[in-house]
C-alpha cells in the first residue's frame, strides 16, 4: 500500500536526519498531507500494542503511541464481547474508543465522552477515518457527580484536562472552558442504555463520576465491567478522597484490582479493574 510505503520512508528519513531536526520539521507538513492523499483520507496507520490497527490524523500520530497501557488493554480485549455497550469517559483522541469498537464489533456501540473542544475534534476525526460513525458516538459532555455546567481546565490536545482546578502535574497553560456536565445515571436513563463496560480516565474526578453512576452500578451488578484510571494524589482537588471511594465501592460490592503494578490500588496512581466480589452492603 502507498501509505505503508510512505510511512516507512518517512520513518527512515526522520531517523537519519533527526526527528526534530530543522529539515524534518520543514518537511513534516508536506509529508502529512501526502500521507492523507496516498491513503485516500484514512491517514497514518498505527498498530497499538501490536494488535489493534487504527487510522489516525497524521499530525496527531504522536498522541497515539505504539504501546499503550498494555495490561489494561489485555484485560479488556479478553473480556469485551461482540455487541457490548461501552462508555469511554475521558476519551481524549480515541485510543480506547477505537479499541473498544474493535473488540465489540460487529454490533457493539461506544459512547465516547470528551468535553475538551480541541481534543474532541481530533477524536471525531479518528472515528470518521476508521469508518466507525455508526458505532461510536462522540459526546461533548463532562461526566461528574451531578448534572449542570462547570469549567473545564483544558489545554489543546492535552490529556490533562479536568473539571475545576487545573492539573498541577502539567506545565501547560490551561484555559477555562465552560462545559455541560452529566451523570452516567442520567445519561443512561435518558437513553435506556444498559452499559456492559465503563472505561474511565478523568484526571482525579473519577470518585465523583462513579458516585453519579450509583444506579448504573446497581443495575449492572455482577455483569458490568469497569476499568478506571485512579489518581489518588488529585482527589483532594475535587474535595474527595480514599474514604469516599472505599464507601462507594463497599456499597456497590466492588473491589479494586491493580492492572498496572500498584501495590495499593487505592493509594498509588494507576489503572484498576473494579470487580464484583460480593453482594452490595445494606444501607
KESEKOL-923112 format. One record per residue (C-alpha): residue number from 0; residue in one letter; chain; x, y, z. Coordinates in nm, 4 decimals, padded with zeros to 6 digits. Example, Ala and Ser with C-alpha at 12.3 -4.5 7.8 and 13.67 -1.06 7.14 Angstrom:
BEGIN
+-----+-----+-------+----------+----------+----------+
:   n : res : chain :        X :        Y :        Z :
+-----+-----+-------+----------+----------+----------+
:   0 :   A :     A :  01.2300 : -00.4500 :  00.7800 :
:   1 :   S :     A :  01.3670 : -00.1060 :  00.7140 :
+-----+-----+-------+----------+----------+----------+
//
This chain:
BEGIN
+-----+-----+-------+----------+----------+----------+
:   n : res : chain :        X :        Y :        Z :
+-----+-----+-------+----------+----------+----------+
:   0 :   X :     A :  00.0000 :  00.0000 :  00.0000 :
:   1 :   X :     A :  00.1179 :  00.3507 : -00.0856 :
:   2 :   X :     A :  00.0502 :  00.4757 :  00.2654 :
:   3 :   X :     A :  00.2546 :  00.1997 :  00.4263 :
:   4 :   X :     A :  00.5467 :  00.2662 :  00.1944 :
:   5 :   X :     A :  00.5267 :  00.6384 :  00.2626 :
:   6 :   X :     A :  00.5178 :  00.5825 :  00.6391 :
:   7 :   X :     A :  00.8275 :  00.3640 :  00.6218 :
:   8 :   X :     A :  01.0078 :  00.6183 :  00.4044 :
:   9 :   X :     A :  00.9181 :  00.8945 :  00.6468 :
:  10 :   X :     A :  01.0429 :  00.6892 :  00.9401 :
:  11 :   X :     A :  01.3777 :  00.6278 :  00.7728 :
:  12 :   X :     A :  01.4248 :  00.9924 :  00.6786 :
:  13 :   X :     A :  01.3407 :  01.1137 :  01.0296 :
:  14 :   X :     A :  01.5778 :  00.8604 :  01.1874 :
:  15 :   X :     A :  01.8584 :  00.9676 :  00.9563 :
:  16 :   X :     A :  01.8068 :  01.3411 :  00.9900 :
:  17 :   X :     A :  01.6744 :  01.3520 :  01.3483 :
:  18 :   X :     A :  01.3053 :  01.3555 :  01.4325 :
:  19 :   X :     A :  01.3173 :  01.7168 :  01.5481 :
:  20 :   X :     A :  01.5867 :  01.8337 :  01.3097 :
:  21 :   X :     A :  01.5186 :  02.1542 :  01.1140 :
:  22 :   X :     A :  01.4808 :  01.9777 :  00.7779 :
:  23 :   X :     A :  01.2412 :  01.7174 :  00.9179 :
:  24 :   X :     A :  01.0305 :  01.9903 :  01.0785 :
:  25 :   X :     A :  01.0241 :  02.1735 :  00.7445 :
:  26 :   X :     A :  00.9174 :  01.8630 :  00.5525 :
:  27 :   X :     A :  00.6684 :  01.7325 :  00.8091 :
:  28 :   X :     A :  00.3552 :  01.9245 :  00.6951 :
:  29 :   X :     A :  00.4091 :  01.8163 :  00.3339 :
:  30 :   X :     A :  00.4650 :  01.4564 :  00.4434 :
:  31 :   X :     A :  00.1441 :  01.4580 :  00.6464 :
:  32 :   X :     A : -00.0570 :  01.5975 :  00.3549 :
:  33 :   X :     A :  00.0948 :  01.3403 :  00.1200 :
:  34 :   X :     A :  00.0062 :  01.0602 :  00.3610 :
:  35 :   X :     A : -00.3568 :  01.1676 :  00.3644 :
:  36 :   X :     A : -00.3621 :  01.1794 : -00.0163 :
:  37 :   X :     A : -00.1915 :  00.8396 : -00.0521 :
:  38 :   X :     A : -00.4403 :  00.6719 :  00.1835 :
:  39 :   X :     A : -00.7483 :  00.8451 :  00.0424 :
:  40 :   X :     A : -00.8020 :  01.0328 :  00.3662 :
:  41 :   X :     A : -00.7520 :  00.7494 :  00.6131 :
:  42 :   X :     A : -00.4145 :  00.8806 :  00.7316 :
:  43 :   X :     A : -00.1444 :  00.7222 :  00.9432 :
:  44 :   X :     A : -00.1808 :  00.3546 :  01.0262 :
:  45 :   X :     A : -00.0945 :  00.2957 :  01.3907 :
:  46 :   X :     A : -00.0855 : -00.0560 :  01.5340 :
:  47 :   X :     A : -00.1465 : -00.0307 :  01.9087 :
:  48 :   X :     A :  00.0177 : -00.2908 :  02.1321 :
:  49 :   X :     A :  00.0948 : -00.4982 :  01.8243 :
:  50 :   X :     A : -00.2749 : -00.5842 :  01.7806 :
:  51 :   X :     A : -00.5252 : -00.3066 :  01.7128 :
:  52 :   X :     A : -00.4980 : -00.1279 :  01.3755 :
:  53 :   X :     A : -00.6140 :  00.2344 :  01.3904 :
:  54 :   X :     A : -00.6003 :  00.5093 :  01.1291 :
:  55 :   X :     A : -00.5145 :  00.8435 :  01.2839 :
:  56 :   X :     A : -00.4699 :  01.2018 :  01.1740 :
:  57 :   X :     A : -00.1051 :  01.2231 :  01.0629 :
:  58 :   X :     A : -00.0388 :  01.5354 :  01.2678 :
:  59 :   X :     A : -00.1798 :  01.3613 :  01.5792 :
:  60 :   X :     A :  00.0135 :  01.0360 :  01.5466 :
:  61 :   X :     A :  00.2326 :  01.1300 :  01.8452 :
:  62 :   X :     A : -00.0798 :  01.1117 :  02.0635 :
:  63 :   X :     A : -00.1402 :  00.7524 :  01.9523 :
:  64 :   X :     A :  00.1599 :  00.5551 :  02.0867 :
:  65 :   X :     A :  00.2504 :  00.2085 :  01.9639 :
:  66 :   X :     A :  00.2431 :  00.0792 :  02.3221 :
:  67 :   X :     A : -00.0457 :  00.1997 :  02.5355 :
:  68 :   X :     A : -00.1441 :  00.0578 :  02.8759 :
:  69 :   X :     A : -00.0883 : -00.2995 :  02.7545 :
:  70 :   X :     A : -00.2032 : -00.4661 :  03.0785 :
:  71 :   X :     A : -00.5341 : -00.2822 :  03.0767 :
:  72 :   X :     A : -00.5815 : -00.3453 :  02.7049 :
:  73 :   X :     A : -00.5120 : -00.7165 :  02.7522 :
:  74 :   X :     A : -00.7686 : -00.7272 :  03.0329 :
:  75 :   X :     A : -01.0335 : -00.5589 :  02.8192 :
:  76 :   X :     A : -00.9528 : -00.7426 :  02.4967 :
:  77 :   X :     A : -01.0111 : -01.0776 :  02.6652 :
:  78 :   X :     A : -01.3435 : -00.9738 :  02.8178 :
:  79 :   X :     A : -01.5258 : -00.7276 :  02.5911 :
:  80 :   X :     A : -01.7687 : -00.9248 :  02.3768 :
:  81 :   X :     A : -01.9369 : -00.8650 :  02.0393 :
:  82 :   X :     A : -02.2365 : -00.6408 :  02.0920 :
:  83 :   X :     A : -02.1068 : -00.4830 :  02.4148 :
:  84 :   X :     A : -02.2268 : -00.1341 :  02.5044 :
:  85 :   X :     A : -01.9222 :  00.0635 :  02.6213 :
:  86 :   X :     A : -01.8880 :  00.4038 :  02.7866 :
:  87 :   X :     A : -01.5458 :  00.5642 :  02.7384 :
:  88 :   X :     A : -01.5331 :  00.8515 :  02.9866 :
:  89 :   X :     A : -01.2478 :  01.0889 :  02.9119 :
:  90 :   X :     A : -01.1890 :  00.9558 :  02.5619 :
:  91 :   X :     A : -00.9143 :  01.2045 :  02.4650 :
:  92 :   X :     A : -00.8205 :  01.1379 :  02.0984 :
:  93 :   X :     A : -00.9795 :  00.7940 :  02.0948 :
:  94 :   X :     A : -00.7329 :  00.5158 :  02.1690 :
:  95 :   X :     A : -00.9744 :  00.3268 :  02.3921 :
:  96 :   X :     A : -01.2806 :  00.4334 :  02.1924 :
:  97 :   X :     A : -01.1406 :  00.2809 :  01.8737 :
:  98 :   X :     A : -01.0142 : -00.0304 :  02.0535 :
:  99 :   X :     A : -01.3474 : -00.0840 :  02.2289 :
: 100 :   X :     A : -01.5222 : -00.0541 :  01.8928 :
: 101 :   X :     A : -01.2883 : -00.3189 :  01.7537 :
: 102 :   X :     A : -01.3359 : -00.5556 :  02.0471 :
: 103 :   X :     A : -01.7157 : -00.5187 :  02.0465 :
: 104 :   X :     A : -01.7670 : -00.5495 :  01.6708 :
: 105 :   X :     A : -01.9694 : -00.6107 :  01.4667 :
: 106 :   X :     A : -02.2654 : -00.4606 :  01.6517 :
: 107 :   X :     A : -02.1346 : -00.3106 :  01.9754 :
: 108 :   X :     A : -02.1515 :  00.0616 :  02.0458 :
: 109 :   X :     A : -01.9250 :  00.3103 :  02.2207 :
: 110 :   X :     A : -02.0231 :  00.6429 :  02.3768 :
: 111 :   X :     A : -01.7024 :  00.8486 :  02.3910 :
: 112 :   X :     A : -01.7217 :  01.1430 :  02.6337 :
: 113 :   X :     A : -01.4732 :  01.4224 :  02.5634 :
: 114 :   X :     A : -01.5533 :  01.7787 :  02.6776 :
: 115 :   X :     A : -01.2297 :  01.9437 :  02.5559 :
: 116 :   X :     A : -01.3316 :  02.1002 :  02.2198 :
: 117 :   X :     A : -00.9892 :  02.0804 :  02.0508 :
: 118 :   X :     A : -00.9355 :  01.7217 :  02.1588 :
: 119 :   X :     A : -01.2907 :  01.6237 :  02.0703 :
: 120 :   X :     A : -01.2395 :  01.7456 :  01.7133 :
: 121 :   X :     A : -00.9462 :  01.5052 :  01.6737 :
: 122 :   X :     A : -01.1458 :  01.2251 :  01.8378 :
: 123 :   X :     A : -01.4335 :  01.2776 :  01.5941 :
: 124 :   X :     A : -01.1869 :  01.2824 :  01.3044 :
: 125 :   X :     A : -01.0428 :  00.9494 :  01.4170 :
: 126 :   X :     A : -01.3903 :  00.7992 :  01.4385 :
: 127 :   X :     A : -01.4523 :  00.9138 :  01.0793 :
: 128 :   X :     A : -01.1170 :  00.7885 :  00.9477 :
: 129 :   X :     A : -01.1882 :  00.4431 :  01.0865 :
: 130 :   X :     A : -01.5406 :  00.4264 :  00.9468 :
: 131 :   X :     A : -01.6978 :  00.3977 :  01.2907 :
: 132 :   X :     A : -01.9548 :  00.6761 :  01.2750 :
: 133 :   X :     A : -02.2360 :  00.4251 :  01.3079 :
: 134 :   X :     A : -02.0996 :  00.2662 :  01.6258 :
: 135 :   X :     A : -01.9037 :  00.5344 :  01.8128 :
: 136 :   X :     A : -02.0994 :  00.8335 :  01.9418 :
: 137 :   X :     A : -01.8865 :  01.1326 :  02.0421 :
: 138 :   X :     A : -02.0405 :  01.3213 :  02.3339 :
: 139 :   X :     A : -01.9405 :  01.6804 :  02.4147 :
: 140 :   X :     A : -02.0023 :  01.6179 :  02.7829 :
: 141 :   X :     A : -01.8009 :  01.6001 :  03.1010 :
: 142 :   X :     A : -01.9051 :  01.3293 :  03.3460 :
: 143 :   X :     A : -01.9399 :  01.4140 :  03.7129 :
: 144 :   X :     A : -02.1436 :  01.3675 :  04.0259 :
: 145 :   X :     A : -02.4289 :  01.5996 :  03.9341 :
: 146 :   X :     A : -02.5933 :  01.7489 :  03.6261 :
: 147 :   X :     A : -02.5092 :  02.1103 :  03.5408 :
: 148 :   X :     A : -02.2303 :  02.3209 :  03.3982 :
: 149 :   X :     A : -01.8724 :  02.3648 :  03.5106 :
: 150 :   X :     A : -01.5381 :  02.4990 :  03.3956 :
: 151 :   X :     A : -01.3002 :  02.2559 :  03.2308 :
: 152 :   X :     A : -00.9336 :  02.3445 :  03.2776 :
: 153 :   X :     A : -00.8071 :  02.2428 :  02.9345 :
: 154 :   X :     A : -00.5053 :  02.2812 :  02.7093 :
: 155 :   X :     A : -00.5426 :  02.1923 :  02.3397 :
: 156 :   X :     A : -00.4889 :  01.8193 :  02.2763 :
: 157 :   X :     A : -00.3602 :  01.7654 :  02.6293 :
: 158 :   X :     A : -00.4659 :  01.4576 :  02.8200 :
: 159 :   X :     A : -00.4531 :  01.6529 :  03.1485 :
: 160 :   X :     A : -00.7851 :  01.8384 :  03.1123 :
: 161 :   X :     A : -01.0039 :  01.8149 :  03.4211 :
: 162 :   X :     A : -01.3051 :  01.9812 :  03.5786 :
: 163 :   X :     A : -01.2297 :  02.2594 :  03.8240 :
: 164 :   X :     A : -00.8702 :  02.3235 :  03.9265 :
: 165 :   X :     A : -00.6040 :  02.2757 :  03.6556 :
: 166 :   X :     A : -00.3951 :  01.9618 :  03.6786 :
: 167 :   X :     A : -00.0866 :  02.0573 :  03.8834 :
: 168 :   X :     A :  00.1186 :  01.7903 :  03.7064 :
: 169 :   X :     A :  00.1015 :  01.9801 :  03.3779 :
: 170 :   X :     A :  00.3113 :  02.2837 :  03.2926 :
: 171 :   X :     A :  00.0824 :  02.3729 :  03.0002 :
: 172 :   X :     A : -00.1315 :  02.6846 :  03.0010 :
: 173 :   X :     A : -00.4867 :  02.5738 :  03.0726 :
: 174 :   X :     A : -00.7871 :  02.7789 :  02.9645 :
: 175 :   X :     A : -01.1195 :  02.7621 :  03.1433 :
: 176 :   X :     A : -01.3798 :  02.6228 :  02.9067 :
: 177 :   X :     A : -01.7450 :  02.6112 :  03.0189 :
: 178 :   X :     A : -01.8864 :  02.2629 :  02.9593 :
: 179 :   X :     A : -02.2019 :  02.0674 :  03.0253 :
: 180 :   X :     A : -02.1752 :  01.8025 :  03.2939 :
: 181 :   X :     A : -02.3872 :  01.4889 :  03.3037 :
: 182 :   X :     A : -02.4026 :  01.1895 :  03.5330 :
: 183 :   X :     A : -02.3842 :  00.8405 :  03.3948 :
: 184 :   X :     A : -02.7125 :  00.7617 :  03.5692 :
: 185 :   X :     A : -02.8894 :  01.0468 :  03.3872 :
: 186 :   X :     A : -02.7188 :  00.9751 :  03.0543 :
: 187 :   X :     A : -02.8034 :  00.6060 :  03.0552 :
: 188 :   X :     A : -03.1511 :  00.6620 :  03.1964 :
: 189 :   X :     A : -03.2447 :  00.9089 :  02.9236 :
: 190 :   X :     A : -03.1339 :  00.6640 :  02.6527 :
: 191 :   X :     A : -03.2419 :  00.3376 :  02.8161 :
: 192 :   X :     A : -02.8799 :  00.2206 :  02.7971 :
: 193 :   X :     A : -02.7517 : -00.0727 :  02.9989 :
: 194 :   X :     A : -02.3745 : -00.0487 :  02.9602 :
: 195 :   X :     A : -02.1589 : -00.3584 :  02.9660 :
: 196 :   X :     A : -01.8330 : -00.1655 :  03.0163 :
: 197 :   X :     A : -01.7187 :  00.1651 :  03.1603 :
: 198 :   X :     A : -01.3628 :  00.2734 :  03.0815 :
: 199 :   X :     A : -01.2728 :  00.5977 :  03.2607 :
: 200 :   X :     A : -00.9786 :  00.8377 :  03.2846 :
: 201 :   X :     A : -01.0720 :  01.1859 :  03.4033 :
: 202 :   X :     A : -00.7713 :  01.3104 :  03.5969 :
: 203 :   X :     A : -00.8820 :  01.2821 :  03.9572 :
: 204 :   X :     A : -01.2565 :  01.3400 :  03.9119 :
: 205 :   X :     A : -01.3318 :  00.9683 :  03.8999 :
: 206 :   X :     A : -01.4758 :  00.9405 :  04.2507 :
: 207 :   X :     A : -01.7435 :  01.1992 :  04.1743 :
: 208 :   X :     A : -01.8205 :  01.0369 :  03.8399 :
: 209 :   X :     A : -01.8621 :  00.6947 :  03.9997 :
: 210 :   X :     A : -02.0881 :  00.8472 :  04.2648 :
: 211 :   X :     A : -02.3041 :  00.9780 :  03.9805 :
: 212 :   X :     A : -02.3303 :  00.6229 :  03.8460 :
: 213 :   X :     A : -02.4790 :  00.4525 :  04.1531 :
: 214 :   X :     A : -02.7882 :  00.3482 :  03.9601 :
: 215 :   X :     A : -02.5824 :  00.2105 :  03.6722 :
: 216 :   X :     A : -02.3685 :  00.0167 :  03.9192 :
: 217 :   X :     A : -02.6729 : -00.1254 :  04.0945 :
: 218 :   X :     A : -02.8469 : -00.2334 :  03.7744 :
: 219 :   X :     A : -02.5256 : -00.3784 :  03.6314 :
: 220 :   X :     A : -02.4182 : -00.5681 :  03.9435 :
: 221 :   X :     A : -02.2307 : -00.8832 :  03.8529 :
: 222 :   X :     A : -02.2403 : -00.8015 :  03.4812 :
: 223 :   X :     A : -02.0959 : -00.4557 :  03.4283 :
: 224 :   X :     A : -01.7198 : -00.4305 :  03.3757 :
: 225 :   X :     A : -01.5232 : -00.1262 :  03.4916 :
: 226 :   X :     A : -01.1681 : -00.0194 :  03.4152 :
: 227 :   X :     A : -01.0730 :  00.3110 :  03.5755 :
: 228 :   X :     A : -00.7524 :  00.5095 :  03.5977 :
: 229 :   X :     A : -00.7273 :  00.6280 :  03.9568 :
: 230 :   X :     A : -00.5428 :  00.9485 :  04.0501 :
: 231 :   X :     A : -00.5406 :  00.9457 :  04.4328 :
: 232 :   X :     A : -00.2983 :  01.2385 :  04.4503 :
: 233 :   X :     A : -00.5551 :  01.4573 :  04.2680 :
: 234 :   X :     A : -00.8681 :  01.3609 :  04.4600 :
: 235 :   X :     A : -00.8237 :  01.6437 :  04.7094 :
: 236 :   X :     A : -00.8664 :  01.8937 :  04.4253 :
: 237 :   X :     A : -01.2223 :  01.7684 :  04.3825 :
: 238 :   X :     A : -01.2889 :  01.7551 :  04.7564 :
: 239 :   X :     A : -01.2935 :  01.3773 :  04.7657 :
: 240 :   X :     A : -01.0594 :  01.1120 :  04.8992 :
: 241 :   X :     A : -00.9940 :  00.7474 :  04.9624 :
: 242 :   X :     A : -01.2661 :  00.7228 :  05.2241 :
: 243 :   X :     A : -01.5355 :  00.8311 :  04.9794 :
: 244 :   X :     A : -01.4208 :  00.5796 :  04.7194 :
: 245 :   X :     A : -01.3995 :  00.2961 :  04.9736 :
: 246 :   X :     A : -01.7548 :  00.3675 :  05.0881 :
: 247 :   X :     A : -01.8800 :  00.3799 :  04.7299 :
: 248 :   X :     A : -01.7119 :  00.0528 :  04.6376 :
: 249 :   X :     A : -01.8340 : -00.1120 :  04.9574 :
: 250 :   X :     A : -02.1926 : -00.0061 :  04.8915 :
: 251 :   X :     A : -02.1763 : -00.1455 :  04.5400 :
: 252 :   X :     A : -01.9894 : -00.4650 :  04.6262 :
: 253 :   X :     A : -01.6829 : -00.3802 :  04.4193 :
: 254 :   X :     A : -01.3127 : -00.4232 :  04.4810 :
: 255 :   X :     A : -01.0192 : -00.2569 :  04.3056 :
: 256 :   X :     A : -00.7715 : -00.4871 :  04.1335 :
: 257 :   X :     A : -00.4488 : -00.3226 :  04.0147 :
: 258 :   X :     A : -00.3742 : -00.3642 :  03.6451 :
: 259 :   X :     A : -00.0552 : -00.1592 :  03.6239 :
: 260 :   X :     A :  00.1547 : -00.2927 :  03.9105 :
: 261 :   X :     A :  00.0327 : -00.0834 :  04.2060 :
: 262 :   X :     A :  00.0787 : -00.2474 :  04.5446 :
: 263 :   X :     A : -00.2081 : -00.0454 :  04.6903 :
: 264 :   X :     A : -00.4523 :  00.0392 :  04.4094 :
: 265 :   X :     A : -00.6368 :  00.2971 :  04.6207 :
: 266 :   X :     A : -00.3195 :  00.4774 :  04.7184 :
: 267 :   X :     A : -00.0956 :  00.4686 :  04.4111 :
: 268 :   X :     A : -00.1882 :  00.6151 :  04.0707 :
: 269 :   X :     A : -00.2657 :  00.3593 :  03.8057 :
: 270 :   X :     A : -00.5300 :  00.1672 :  03.6180 :
: 271 :   X :     A : -00.7589 : -00.0656 :  03.8099 :
: 272 :   X :     A : -01.0353 : -00.3086 :  03.7319 :
: 273 :   X :     A : -01.3320 : -00.2669 :  03.9636 :
: 274 :   X :     A : -01.4554 : -00.6222 :  04.0065 :
: 275 :   X :     A : -01.7634 : -00.7652 :  04.1743 :
: 276 :   X :     A : -01.6707 : -00.9547 :  04.4866 :
: 277 :   X :     A : -01.9869 : -00.9830 :  04.6957 :
: 278 :   X :     A : -02.3438 : -00.8522 :  04.7289 :
: 279 :   X :     A : -02.3648 : -00.4768 :  04.7982 :
: 280 :   X :     A : -02.3631 : -00.3553 :  05.1583 :
: 281 :   X :     A : -02.7024 : -00.2817 :  05.3115 :
: 282 :   X :     A : -02.7820 :  00.0855 :  05.3615 :
+-----+-----+-------+----------+----------+----------+
//
